[in-house]
């Protein structure tokens, strides 16, 4: 997801206690002290919370399309009307940017727009996976009710199967205007990432720095296995692309300064401070002031801290600026005041429940975390980097050591299922479909490729019938 929230919105959405804001908020008539690096580190550290307060925040994106033409939905004809209907009929509160409605929020949830009109639900922080699935079901009921009247529907894939970037409408968000101009200067696939991809991710908590480090390392190592399990993006421009997770593949040539496997996470000095240092070195996109996104692409947040940012000389950032900047890095696991698991393709309803279930089972049970940590403990940096790239093409059939990624996936899902069982909330059934997939070795991408040849007559339009929400 590329969207971001104002500081108070994120804190409320994920149930966060207030972070130290001395440097960001000043009393009337005074000037706030400049931020220090310690403030930035403390912002990340403020996410620590006791286990009984850990929650599950699930996000998913989906492609809207016109039922008659299969073309992507447009802002004026479809998106604006859909968002307004959520406000008028289902009591959502509009999110505005200037005169444009660009999202809606309600009860800790938000609906937002990705650059090409991909529709995203960012769920509320919930206690268990049953609540997660109920939330998704409610959301899909609401949007499908309105979509039927508008003659549009949604597609559960990880990459746009037919339409090009040039054929995709641009949503009226200032942040995306800045990014669209900058992306082609730092990679060849940035616009594909913005306009033609969808993902499912889950946001999870940590108790302290040590817990964060263990979860970050373990989930980062296993992220390619999740990419393989959830591979669901084999098509591009109306035909097979040669990759089972093309969504994941495009990240490899989007912007090297803000993506990748972060090999330094496995070094002894990793922690909140090291992650803050990494984000400080990620080139900036924008400064948000008075409702405007000001283009500062390629500039240094360290210069902003020093009051020497070109165009903003003498000004220093607030914690809100830091929070915005944190959202402009796109590693496979991302740290804010919680951790984001970012390796999965967009997919159908069952996947939206299964992805959080996989990671909750692995990371929220102490024995499961021990077992998952042990599973990846002797993987080398070269192996982790190899997996990141190779699974995009071959998914579960990717060769690894004396077997394939399928062997690792079976063990990964087994550990997760046992972890969910020990949670005692009757959540373990949510990974049963993943276990079936892992044991068979057949992903949704494999299933689609088979249908393309043997059922659809190599007509990509059939995907809009078979994989509609």
Number of C-alpha atoms within 10 A of each C-alpha: 23 16 15 16 15 11 16 11 15 15 17 16 21 24 17 18 13 13 16 14 16 15 17 19 15 12 8 7 6 8 11 16 13 17 20 13 15 10 20 22 17 18 21 22 22 17 25 20 17 10 13 8 14 21 22 24 26 28 26 27 30 28 27 25 23 18 18 8 9 16 16 24 24 18 20 11 10 20 24 15 16 23 23 19 18 22 18 12 10 11 13 20 17 20 17 12 14 12 7 15 20 23 25 21 21 17 12 18 23 22 23 25 24 24 27 27 28 28 22 22 23 24 26 23 23 19 15 19 24 15 15 22 19 12 18 21 12 11 17 15 12 16 17 17 14 19 22 11 9 16 13 22 23 25 26 28 30 30 30 28 23 18 17 15 16 9 12 18 16 19 21 19 20 17 20 20 15 17 20 16 12 19 19 14 11 14 16 16 17 22 23 20 24 23 26 26 28 29 26 29 24 26 26 25 27 26 16 15 16 13 14 22 17 17 25 23 22 23 27 26 29 23 23 29 27 27 25 34 31 29 33 32 32 26 27 19 13 16 15 18 15 13 22 30 29 26 30 30 20 21 23 17 15 24 21 14 15 17 19 20 18 17 15 14 16 17 9 7 10 15 18 21 17 14 18 21 14 15 23 21 14 21 19 22 23 22 18 15 9 5 9 14 17 16 20 19 16 13 17 19 24 20 16 22 20 17 16 16 19 13 10 15 12 12 15 21 22 21 20 17 19 21 20 21 20 20 17 21 21 21 20 23 23 20 23 19 25 23 19 22 24 24 29 30 32 28 27 20 15 14 21 26 22 22 24 27 28 24 27 27 28 29 26 23 19 13 16 23 24 16 18 23 20 12 17 17 12 9 11 13 14 10 13 18 16 14 22 25 18 20 26 25 20 20 31 34 18 20 16 16 8 6 11 16 25 24 18 18 24 22 17 24 27 21 23 27 26 16 27 28 16 18 16 9 12 13 19 21 14 23 24 14 14 26 20 14 19 24 16 12 20 17 22 20 24 19 11 22 20 13 18 20 11 10 12 16 10 16 13 19 15 14 20 19 11 13 14 17 17
